[in-house]
Amino acid sequence: MYFFIRSVSLVTGFILLGSSWAHAQSIPFTKENFNIDKDGLKLAQHELALGDHEFLADPARFGAALPHYLRAQKFNPNNASLNAKIGECYLHSSTKQAALEYLQKSQQLDTAAEPRLHYLLARALHLAGQWEAAIREYELARPVAAEATSDDVAVTTDDLARQVRECHRGQQMQAHPVRVQVDNAGPAINSAMSDYAPLISADESVLLLTSRRMGSTGGQLDSEGDGMLEDIYQSDWTGTAWGPARNLGAPVNTAHHDATVGLSADGQRLLVYLEDNEGDIFESNLLGNTWSKPKSLGGRLNTRFKESSACYSPDGKYVYFVSDRPDGNRGGRDIYRLELDARTPAENLGPVINSPYDEEGVFMHPDGKTLYFSSRGHDSMGGYDIFKSTLSNKGQWSEPENLGWPINTPDDDVYFVLSASGQHGYYSSDQAGGLGGKDVYRVTFLGPEPVLARTAAPPKRLAPAKKASSKALAPGPATKVLVTKPKMAPVAATPTQPAPVVAPATASIAAAATRVTILKGSIVDAASKQPLAATIEVFDNQKNEVVGVFQANAATGRYLISLPSGVNYGVAVRPRGYLLHSDNYNLPAEAAFAEIQQNVELARPQPGTTVELRNIFFDTGKATLRPESAAELVRLTQLLTEQPALRLELSGQTNGPADAATSPDLGQQRAEAVLAYLTSHGIARSRLSTASPAGQPLASAAGASPSQPVSRPTGFKVVAGN
């Protein structure tokens, strides 16, 4: 997954060698101009020749050409053609902002500049957020488009019109920023080279990223001059900050490109991009404390075309991925969805999501319905912008919504991920004042704007220059805090952490409140307290369907499950040789984000051990088993079948004192209803007995309302074990 993204409108069609750039004050590299320093001229001409060799390659190697051109420019800074070439090289680099200075100088040196230079200058001004100036230069570049043929890879009339529209959108979005705070993730995460494609666990405890920093596993430089070959790094949240990123090492990282693309909500399944077969998606699993060797996800996902990024659905059943395969393609790279355990082919998400241009960096939020992705189409302000779309209950995607300024910029903003809480997002961007190349940025969503008390003299409206902040999370003595201005030029401030600069008038909030519950904790043996690699099954009790199967980490016992709102969930844990553990989470559709810490101690079947079964349901005041109880009853039947020496005493509960007064035997009747089910499914009556702890109704299911049929835990006590 090379993060070196080459725009179709900045390709080798703009080769400047041979063009008549030299004009006006431009000084050619000739003996007549440098008669005094012939040796220096000879060296500069040699550097020019080396640079041209890389610049004219097919494909052009802009990164390799740039250092040669810069050395030649140091000898003669006043050559229009050379400055234009340097500017074009920078436009194809991870530090595109540097292009503007050289392209403007080239124009100054050659006042009769060709339309090609106007286009390159327009791109640099566009990337700098100088909207009006960029539009003027795009207009002057129209002859370039007029000369393009159907086989030409250069800019077209449609490209110019689209880029002008992007400038107009950028103006509008910058004038109405969203209420967010954008921070550079800082030196613990970012390096002097490019760092990108951040991934986080749903609870924001683990962050993985791709980096081209020194010290890569293979120790090889990228042939295109963009640092080292890619490696994957991990950082852990310490409680107050992100810890230093560390290389994952073998077997995940190899001597080739290895890049992050997707992470499961619990942080234990990792999707990796490898260069195999033009670019494929592999999977690595966290086994205890060690990541496994990545394995291909197979031919239904990976093809002879390029699959560049991917993510899991929260239940782990689907993978969303990006591919440039021609099947059903809307144009460039499209987003697809694949059901992992089915035999059906991957499906294109269709024209609502996929534009005629490239999509990239797909991420499905833990709420299971909000898709985030980057696109060069839709209403982008330039390059890749980040969008979100919501899947309705009818399976239809909403029109993609641009996350707005200052999250999105005129450059590429890609690989956005969002915490389950919806409070923090992370993404990759190349912004002024970064630590080097692409950096990882953290977005804090500030929520609705506070209402200010009326004063005698209303405060003046803040100037557009102070509508967004971009600063290091934990700036130290050597860190500069930067404020983004309209022209995106960095302004140094003091190294102390300033208060966030927030515009008083903003557009709609970029991220709505999330409706998901995170269930997390650890699973251990009740006696030894040692962690267990238990399987966790999550059921939709209403539909009697398994919605997800998850695994606790063998080394730590830790687990994390994402539960989107609007479902009555049954959660069951039982490794072989242990008794059941059962919980119920009845989450209404309007249930807001919550994080529940639930540590589980599993007991072996010893006499006297008691267990509550929280997913057996009765109507209020009755002993009739409801259909939602089916999955729990099946699990109890399986337990008794697998352990033939096990004998249980069943007990039932009432819904409270009122039920107990109306029907004193209701608890007993409910226990007998469960007993009847078990005996009808092959469990010997001699292995079962009933008891009702009268007057001890237990707590209702999490999230249940008084009007809902709820689980009043049926329980059992082990009379005899194995």
N, C-alpha and C positions, 0 to 999 in steps of 0.2 A: 504494500500500500504506500507508494511514494506520495508523500504529501506535497511534492513539487507539482502544482496544478497549473498546467499551461492553458491559457485562454485561447480559443480559436481565433480571436481577433488580435492576438499578439504572437504571430507565428513567423516563420521564416520568410513570408511574403514581404516583410519589411527589411529585407537585407539592404543595408545602406552602402555596402561596398560597391563602388562603381557609380554611385549616384553623384551628381554634381553638387555636393554639399559646400565645397570650398567657395566662399564668396565673401565679399565685404571685408570684415576684419579677420576672417579666418586665416590662420597661418599654416601653410602646408609643411610637411616634413621633408624639406629640400635643403640642399647644401647652400643655396642662396640665402636662406633664412637663418641657417645655423652654421655659418662658415667658421666661427670662432671655436665651436665645440663639435668637431667632426666625430670624435669618439663617442660622445654622448648621443649624437644623432644616429650613429650606427647602431648603438644599443637600443635606442628607442624604435628604430625601424625594425630591428629584430623582434622586439616585443610586439610591435604591430603585426608582423607576419605571423607570429605564433598565435596571437589573438584571433586574427582573421581565419587561421586554419580551424580553430574551434568554432568560431562564429558561423563559418560557411559549411560546417559539417551537416550531414543529413541523418538524424535530426540535429539541429544546432545545439552546441554545448555552451550555453550562455555562461553557466557558472565557471567553466574552465577558461573561457575567454576573458572574463572580467579582470582577474589579477594582472594579466598581460596588458590589457588596455589601460588599467590604472597606472602601471609603471610607465607606460608611454606618455600618458597624460601628465604625469609628474614632470616630465621633461618639457613637454609642450602643452600647456593647459588651454591654448587658444586655437584649437583645431575643431571646426564645427562638426565634421564627420565623426571624429573620434568621440567627442562629447555625446553625440547622438547614439553612437554604438554603446557607450557606457550606460546611458540612460535606458536603452532597450534591454541590456543585460540585467540591470537592476529591476526592470519591470517583470522579468522572468525569475526573479529571486525571491527569497523570503524576507527581503528588506526593500520592498518596492518603493517605500517613501523616499529613498535616496535618489530615485530616478529624476525627480522633478528638477533638482538643482542643475543637473547636467543637460537636460533637455532644454531648459530655459536658457542656459548659456549657449547652447548650440544655436538656438533661434536668434539670440543677440548677435552672435558672430556671423550669421547668415540671414539677413533680413528678408531675402527672397527665398525663404525656405520652401522646399517641396511639400505637397500635401501629406506625404508620409510623416514628416516631422510634426505637422499639425496634429495628426492622429495620435502619435506617441505622446506628444505633450498633453493632448486632451485626456488620455488615459491616466497620466501622472497627476494632472489637476483633479480629475474625477476621484482618484484614490486619496487625494489630500482633502477631499470635501470642499474644494473650491468650485462650487456647482456652476455658477454663471460663467466663469472663465473657461471651464471645461466645455460647456455648451458652445461657446464661441469657437473654440478650437475644433470641436466636432464638425461644426458647419464648414470651417475652412478645409476640413479633410474630405469633403464630399467627392472631389475628383478622384481620390483613391478608390472609393466604392464604385464610381462610374466606370473605372477602367477594369474592374474585376470581371472575370469570366466565370462561367458555371463550373469550370474545373479549378479555378483559383482558390487557394486556401486563405487569401487575404480577406480583409474586412469587406462586408457587403453593405448595400444601402440599408437593408433590414437591420444589420448589426448597428449601424450608426443611429438609426431611428430608435432602436431599443436602448442604446446607451444614453441618448438624450432623455428618454423617458425615465431611465434610472436616476439621472441627475435631478429631474423634477421631483421624483419620489423622495430622494434623499433630502432635498430642501424641505419638503413637507414633514417628513419624519423627524428631522433635526429640530424643526420648529415646535414639535409636539412630542417631546421625549416621554418615555414610560418611567414610572417611579421605581428605579432600581439603582443599586450601587454596584459598579463594576470594578473589581480589584484584580490586579495581577496576583497570581497565586504565590509569588515570592520565590526566593532562592532555594527553599527546601524542595520545591517542585520543579522550577524552571532552571535552565542552564544558559550558558552563552551560545549554545546551538539551538536548533529548533526542537521544541517540545510540544506535543499535541495529542489528539485523540484521548482525552481523559475519560475514565470509566469510574463509577462509584458504586458501592453497595447501597441498597435502599436506605440504610440507616446512616450513611455518610461516614462509616468507620474505616473504610478502605478505599484508596484511590490508586488506580493503575493508569499508566500513560505510555506513550511511545516517545522515544528521545533519540536524537542523533549526536548526543554529547560524546566527549572523549571517554575512552575506556570501554568501548563496546566489546561484545563477546568475540567477534571475529577480528577486531582491530583494523578493519578496512575502511578507507575513505570512499564515499559515494562518488561514482564516476561523473556525476553532474555537478559536483562541487558544493553540495549542500550538507557538509559535515560527514559524520560517520554513517555506516549502514545502521538501519533502525534496530533498536533493542527495546524490550519492555521493562519498565521500572514500576516499583510499588512503594507507596507511602501509606503510613497508618496514622489515624487521628489520635493525638495524645490526650485529648480532653480540652486542650486550649489552642492547639495549632497542628498543622501537618508535620509529621516527622520527615527527616531527610529521605528522599527517594533512593531506593536501592535496586540494583540490577537483579532481575529474577534469576539470571544465570541459566545453565543447561538444566533440563532438556528443552525448556520453552525457547530460550534464546539460542541462536545458532550463529554460524559465520556469515549468514545471509540476512536479508531483511526479515524482521519479525516485528509485527505491529499489533497493537490492541484494537479490537473492533467492538466487542460486546462482553458484558459481565452480567451474570445472573443476580437477582435481587439479594441473595444471601452471600454473594461474593465467592462462591465455590465452583462455578463453571465459567470458563473463560473462552471467548471466541477470539481466534488469532488469525491474522492475515499472513500468508506465506506466498512466496513468488511462484510456487508450483503452477504449471499449466496456465501461464499468463496472469495468475493471481487467484488463489483459492482461499476458502475459509476452513479453518481447522478448530478443533475443540480440545481444551486441556481441563483437567479436573483437579481440584485441591484434595489430595489424599492425605489426611492428617495435616502435616505442615509442609508437604511437598507437592508441587505441581507436576502432573503427569506429562509425558511426551505428547504433544498435540497430534490428534488423529483427524483425518479428513471427514467432513460431514457427508460425503458421498456424492454420487453423480446427479441426484435430483437437485442439489443445490449448486455444486461446483460443475462448471462446464469448461469448454475450451476457450470461453470468453473470460472476461475479468469480473470476479466478484470481489468488491473492494471493501465493503463494510457490512455489519450485521448486528442484530441484537436479539435477545430472547423476549418472548412474551412472559408476563409475570408467573404464569402457571407452568412455564417451561415446555409447553406443548408445541409452540410455534417458533420459528425464526423468521424475522423480517430482515431482508438483505438487499443490497444494491448490486446490480449487474448491468453490463452493457450487451447482454445477449440479444439477438434480434427478435426472439419470440415475443410477439405482442408488444414490442418496445415502442414507447411514445416518442423517443428521441434521446440520444446520448445514453446516460445511465438512468435506469428506472429502479423503483422500489418494488420488491416482490415479497410474498409471504409463502412459507412452506410449513406444512404440518409434519413434524418430524417422524412420528410413528405410523403415518399413513403411506399409501402408495401413490397418491395423487401427485401430479406435477405442481410445481410452484405457480402461484397465480400473481399476475401483475395487478397492483392495487388500483390501476385505472386512471382515467384522465383528471379526476379531481385532485389526486395526489401528484401524479407524474405529469410534468410540463413537457413542452417540446425541447427543453434544454436538460442539463444534467441535474440529477438529484444525488445526494451523498449524506453520509453520517446519520443513519436512521437510529432512533431510540424510542422504545415503547415505555411509557411511564409505568410504575408499579400499580397505578389505578386500573390498568388493563384496557384503557380506551383512548388515552391521549398520546398521539404520535408526534414526535418532534423529528425534524429532518432539515437538512440544508438544501437549497435549490438555487440555481442560476436563473430560474424562470419565475413564474408567478409575479409578485410585485416587488422584486428585489431592487435594492438601491445600488447594486453593483456587486459583481463576484457572487460568491455563495452567501445568501442570507439564511437565517434560521427561521423556520416556520413551525406552527403546530396545527394539528387537525384532530378532531374528536370523532370517535366511532359511536354512532347512535345505537340504540337497542335494536333497530331494524337493519343494522349492518351497513349503514351508509356513512361515508366520511364527510365531515363538514368542510367548507371552503377553507383552504389553508390561510392562517393568519400570521402575518409578519410580526415577529417579537419586538420590532421597533428599535429606534435609537435610544440609548447608546449601546445596546447589546449588539445590534447589527451596525456594520460600518460599510464604506464603499469597497473594502477589500474582502477576502474570503473569511467568513465566520462559520466554522464547521465543527461537527462532533459535539453537539450540545447534549448534556445529560442533566437530569433534574432529580434531586433528592425526593424521597417519598413524601416528605412534609411539604414540598413545594416551596420551601424557603430559599434554597440555594441551588443554583445551576452552575455547571462548569462547561467550558468550551474552548476551542482553539482560535486564536486570532493573531494577526500581526499588527500591533498598534505602536504608535510613537511612545518611546520611553520604556519599551520592553527590555527584557534581559538579554535578548539575542534571538533573531529569527522569529519563528512562531513561538508563542507562549501560551500557557494555560491560564485562563481567567476565571474568576469566581464571581457569579452574579448573586446579589442579595435582593430579593423582591421585598419592597418596603411596604406594600399594602396601600390602602386608600390614603389619600392626602389628608393630614390633620386639618381641622377647621381652626383658623386663627381668629382670635378675638379682634373685634373692630377697634381701630385706633383713630385718634383725631386726624392723623395724616397717614393714609395708607402707604405701606412700604412700596418702594419703587420695584417695578418688575425686573427680575434679574436679566442681565444680558445673555444672549445665546451662548457666549463663551463659557458660562458657568453652569451649564445644564447637566453635566455629567462629570463624575470623578473617575479616575483610573489610577489606583495607587496600590502599592504593595500591602499585603495583609498585615505583615509585621515588620515595618521598615526599620532598618538599623542605621548606624551612622553613615554607611556608604550607600544607602538607598535613597533615591529621589522620589518624592511624591509628585505625581503629574496630574494636571487638570487639562482635559481635552478642550481645545478651542475650536471654533468653526473651521479653521484651516488645519486642524489636527497637528499643530506644532507644539512640542512639549514646553511647559513652563516650569522651571525648577522651583520647588518650595522647600520649606524646612523639613528635616528628616523626622520630625515628630508626627504622630498620627493626627491628621486634622479631622474636624467634623465633616461628615459627608456633605457634598454640595448637591442639593436637590432643587430642581426647577419647581416654581410654584404652580405652573399650569402644565398639566401633562395629559397624555393620551390615556386610553384605557390600560389597566394593569395588565402586564404581559402574561402573567401566570395566575390562573384562578386558584381558589382554595382547592386542595386535593381531597378526594373522598376515598380514603384507603386507610386500613389499619395494619400496622406492622406488629407482628407477633414474633418475639425473639426471646432467647434465653439459652439455657444449657440443659442437657439430658444426662443424668448420671445414675449409677447404681445406688439404690436407697441405702444399702448397707455399707459399701466400701467408698461411696462418693466418687468413684472413678468414672470418667466420661464414657458414654456409650455411643456407638455408631448406629443409632436407631433410625428406622424408616418412619416418616411422618406422612400420613395420608390425610388429605383435606377433601371433605365431601360437601356437595350442595345437598343439604337434607331435603329441600323441597323437590328437587329433581331426582334425588337418589342417584347422583352421579359423582364420580371421582373428578375433582377439578384440579388436583395436583398431587404429586408424590415427591417428597423432599427427603434429604438425608442430613442427619446431624453429623458434624465433623468428628471423625474417629479419634483425633488427638485431643480435642477440646470439649467435645460434646455440644458445641454451639450450633444453633440453628436460627434461621430467620425465614419467615413466611410473609408474603404480601397478600392481604385480604381486601380486594376492592369492595366498596360498600354496595348494599342492595341484595345481600345473600345471607341465608341462614346456614352458617358453616358448622360442620362437625369436624373436629380435629382429633385424630387417633394416633397413639404412639404405642408400638409394642415390638421390640426385638424378640427374636426367638428365645424361649426360656423364661420370659417375664410375663407378668400380668398386664392387662390393658391399662392405658391411661387415656381418658376421654375428656374433651372440653367442648363447649358450645359457644359460638360467637354469632349471635343474631344481629346483623348489621343492617339497619334501615338504609334505604337509598340515599337519604340526606345526611347520613353519619359522616362527620368531618374527620380529618386526619387524627389518628391516635397511635401511640406506640405503647404496647403492652409487654412488660417483662414477665415471662412465665417460665420459671425453672421447674423442671420435671424430675422427680425421683421415682424410678421404676423398681418395683418390688418383685422378687421371685415368689412363686406360689407356696408360701409357708402358712400353716394353720394360724388363724387369727388375723391374717392380713385382710384389710378392707379396701374396696375400690368403689368409686362412684362412676356411674355411667351417665354422662350428661347429655346424651343424644337420643334418649328414649322419651317420646313425647305422648302426652295424654291431653284430651280436652279438659278444660277447667271443670272440676267436680265429677269427673268420670274416670273409669278404669279401662277405657277402650284405647288400644294402641293406635296411634296415628301413622299414616304412611311414611312420614318423615323419619320414623324410628327404624326403618328397614335396614339401613347400612349398619347401625350400631348392633342390632340384633344378629345380623350376619357375622359381625366380628366376634360377638360373644359365643355364637355357635362354633365358629372356627377355633376359638381358644379351647373350648371343651373337647372338640374333636381331636385337636393336636395333643392334648394332655389328658389321656383317658383315665388317669388316676385322680384327676381333680374333682373335688366335690364342693359345691357352693351353697351358701345360705343367702337367698335373695331377699331384698328388702325394698319397700316402696315408700314414697313420701306424699304428703298432701300439699295442697297449694296454700295452706295457711290455717289459722284457727277457725275461720268460717267454714271451710271445707271439712275440717275435723269434727266440728259440731254437727254439721249436716249429715255427714257420713263417717262415723268413727272408724269404720273398717276400710276406708278408701285406700290407705297405704297398703293394707294386706291384699286388697283386691288387685291393686296394680302389680304387686309382686307376683301374684298368681297368674296375671295376664302374661307376664314375661315367662313364667314357668311353662304355661301352656304353649307358648310359641316354641320354646326350646324342645319340649317333648314332641311337638308335632314335626320337628325337624331332626329327629333321630337321637336326641339326648335322653339317656335313660332316666326315668323318674326317680330312681334310687339315688342318683347323684345330686339331686336338688331338694332344697327345702325352702320355706318362706318364713319371714319375720317382718314385722312393721314397727319401727321405732316411733311409736305414737307421740304426737305433740312436738316433733322435731323437723318441721319443714325446712328444707334447705334453700339457699339463695337461688333466684331465678337465673336464667341464662343471660349472658352478657348482651346488652343492647335490647333486651325484650321489653315490650310495653305490657301493661296489665291486661290489655284486651287480646293479646296474642296467646295462642296455645303455646305453652312453654314446657321445657324439660324440668320436671321436679325429680332430681336425680334418683333413678333406681340404682341400687348398689348391691354389692355382694360381699360376703365374708367367706374366706377360704376355710372350709371345714377340714379338708384333707388335700395335701399337695402331692406332687410327684416324688 
